[in-house]
């Protein structure tokens, strides 16, 4: 029985060493991805990612934040009223008026609306309203 335990222990140690050597030398650790003009490198073992900018790899910081609290703070700073809109009717009317939007599913269309609207309008509108509120407080 003592010899069997020794062989088992030796087998476990050899197995760990072989698997460690495999993962260290042969398993692909980094994956490089080209997304448009951006070159990304991802560590498949840890999940960390880097972006190649300015002849240097810069770490992409994860977004592990409680965005709901941040969103609520931003909304409460301005006291923005919400419009009651029938979403399906509004999207149908938008597609009638602009035929190029007909092939987009609702989710993709809503994401594009958020992107375009926020880029052009929301940032400036938010900052303008914020400055007005701050001036009113003074």
MODELLER restraints for C-alpha pairs under 7 A, 6 or more apart:
rsr = mdl.restraints
at = mdl.atoms
rsr.add(forms.Gaussian(group=physical.xy_distance, feature=features.Distance(at['CA:29:A'], at['CA:43:A']), mean=5.70, stdev=0.5))
rsr.add(forms.Gaussian(group=physical.xy_distance, feature=features.Distance(at['CA:29:A'], at['CA:44:A']), mean=5.28, stdev=0.5))
rsr.add(forms.Gaussian(group=physical.xy_distance, feature=features.Distance(at['CA:29:A'], at['CA:45:A']), mean=6.07, stdev=0.5))
rsr.add(forms.Gaussian(group=physical.xy_distance, feature=features.Distance(at['CA:30:A'], at['CA:41:A']), mean=6.52, stdev=0.5))
rsr.add(forms.Gaussian(group=physical.xy_distance, feature=features.Distance(at['CA:30:A'], at['CA:42:A']), mean=5.47, stdev=0.5))
rsr.add(forms.Gaussian(group=physical.xy_distance, feature=features.Distance(at['CA:30:A'], at['CA:43:A']), mean=4.57, stdev=0.5))
rsr.add(forms.Gaussian(group=physical.xy_distance, feature=features.Distance(at['CA:30:A'], at['CA:44:A']), mean=5.77, stdev=0.5))
rsr.add(forms.Gaussian(group=physical.xy_distance, feature=features.Distance(at['CA:31:A'], at['CA:41:A']), mean=5.68, stdev=0.5))
rsr.add(forms.Gaussian(group=physical.xy_distance, feature=features.Distance(at['CA:31:A'], at['CA:42:A']), mean=5.17, stdev=0.5))
rsr.add(forms.Gaussian(group=physical.xy_distance, feature=features.Distance(at['CA:31:A'], at['CA:43:A']), mean=6.52, stdev=0.5))
rsr.add(forms.Gaussian(group=physical.xy_distance, feature=features.Distance(at['CA:31:A'], at['CA:44:A']), mean=6.85, stdev=0.5))
rsr.add(forms.Gaussian(group=physical.xy_distance, feature=features.Distance(at['CA:32:A'], at['CA:40:A']), mean=5.69, stdev=0.5))
rsr.add(forms.Gaussian(group=physical.xy_distance, feature=features.Distance(at['CA:32:A'], at['CA:41:A']), mean=4.42, stdev=0.5))
rsr.add(forms.Gaussian(group=physical.xy_distance, feature=features.Distance(at['CA:32:A'], at['CA:42:A']), mean=6.36, stdev=0.5))
rsr.add(forms.Gaussian(group=physical.xy_distance, feature=features.Distance(at['CA:33:A'], at['CA:39:A']), mean=5.97, stdev=0.5))
rsr.add(forms.Gaussian(group=physical.xy_distance, feature=features.Distance(at['CA:33:A'], at['CA:40:A']), mean=5.08, stdev=0.5))
rsr.add(forms.Gaussian(group=physical.xy_distance, feature=features.Distance(at['CA:33:A'], at['CA:41:A']), mean=6.23, stdev=0.5))
rsr.add(forms.Gaussian(group=physical.xy_distance, feature=features.Distance(at['CA:34:A'], at['CA:40:A']), mean=6.14, stdev=0.5))
rsr.add(forms.Gaussian(group=physical.xy_distance, feature=features.Distance(at['CA:39:A'], at['CA:51:A']), mean=5.96, stdev=0.5))
rsr.add(forms.Gaussian(group=physical.xy_distance, feature=features.Distance(at['CA:39:A'], at['CA:52:A']), mean=5.49, stdev=0.5))
rsr.add(forms.Gaussian(group=physical.xy_distance, feature=features.Distance(at['CA:40:A'], at['CA:49:A']), mean=6.94, stdev=0.5))
rsr.add(forms.Gaussian(group=physical.xy_distance, feature=features.Distance(at['CA:40:A'], at['CA:50:A']), mean=5.70, stdev=0.5))
rsr.add(forms.Gaussian(group=physical.xy_distance, feature=features.Distance(at['CA:40:A'], at['CA:51:A']), mean=4.70, stdev=0.5))
rsr.add(forms.Gaussian(group=physical.xy_distance, feature=features.Distance(at['CA:40:A'], at['CA:52:A']), mean=6.33, stdev=0.5))
rsr.add(forms.Gaussian(group=physical.xy_distance, feature=features.Distance(at['CA:41:A'], at['CA:49:A']), mean=5.61, stdev=0.5))
rsr.add(forms.Gaussian(group=physical.xy_distance, feature=features.Distance(at['CA:41:A'], at['CA:50:A']), mean=5.15, stdev=0.5))
rsr.add(forms.Gaussian(group=physical.xy_distance, feature=features.Distance(at['CA:41:A'], at['CA:51:A']), mean=6.49, stdev=0.5))
rsr.add(forms.Gaussian(group=physical.xy_distance, feature=features.Distance(at['CA:42:A'], at['CA:48:A']), mean=5.86, stdev=0.5))
rsr.add(forms.Gaussian(group=physical.xy_distance, feature=features.Distance(at['CA:42:A'], at['CA:49:A']), mean=4.32, stdev=0.5))
rsr.add(forms.Gaussian(group=physical.xy_distance, feature=features.Distance(at['CA:42:A'], at['CA:50:A']), mean=6.42, stdev=0.5))
rsr.add(forms.Gaussian(group=physical.xy_distance, feature=features.Distance(at['CA:43:A'], at['CA:49:A']), mean=6.24, stdev=0.5))
rsr.add(forms.Gaussian(group=physical.xy_distance, feature=features.Distance(at['CA:49:A'], at['CA:59:A']), mean=6.03, stdev=0.5))
rsr.add(forms.Gaussian(group=physical.xy_distance, feature=features.Distance(at['CA:49:A'], at['CA:60:A']), mean=5.49, stdev=0.5))
rsr.add(forms.Gaussian(group=physical.xy_distance, feature=features.Distance(at['CA:50:A'], at['CA:57:A']), mean=5.67, stdev=0.5))
rsr.add(forms.Gaussian(group=physical.xy_distance, feature=features.Distance(at['CA:50:A'], at['CA:58:A']), mean=5.18, stdev=0.5))
rsr.add(forms.Gaussian(group=physical.xy_distance, feature=features.Distance(at['CA:50:A'], at['CA:59:A']), mean=4.31, stdev=0.5))
rsr.add(forms.Gaussian(group=physical.xy_distance, feature=features.Distance(at['CA:50:A'], at['CA:60:A']), mean=5.22, stdev=0.5))
rsr.add(forms.Gaussian(group=physical.xy_distance, feature=features.Distance(at['CA:51:A'], at['CA:57:A']), mean=5.47, stdev=0.5))
rsr.add(forms.Gaussian(group=physical.xy_distance, feature=features.Distance(at['CA:51:A'], at['CA:58:A']), mean=5.24, stdev=0.5))
rsr.add(forms.Gaussian(group=physical.xy_distance, feature=features.Distance(at['CA:51:A'], at['CA:59:A']), mean=6.44, stdev=0.5))
rsr.add(forms.Gaussian(group=physical.xy_distance, feature=features.Distance(at['CA:51:A'], at['CA:60:A']), mean=6.57, stdev=0.5))
rsr.add(forms.Gaussian(group=physical.xy_distance, feature=features.Distance(at['CA:52:A'], at['CA:58:A']), mean=6.27, stdev=0.5))
rsr.add(forms.Gaussian(group=physical.xy_distance, feature=features.Distance(at['CA:78:A'], at['CA:129:A']), mean=6.95, stdev=0.5))
rsr.add(forms.Gaussian(group=physical.xy_distance, feature=features.Distance(at['CA:78:A'], at['CA:130:A']), mean=6.47, stdev=0.5))
rsr.add(forms.Gaussian(group=physical.xy_distance, feature=features.Distance(at['CA:95:A'], at['CA:101:A']), mean=5.46, stdev=0.5))
rsr.add(forms.Gaussian(group=physical.xy_distance, feature=features.Distance(at['CA:95:A'], at['CA:102:A']), mean=5.40, stdev=0.5))
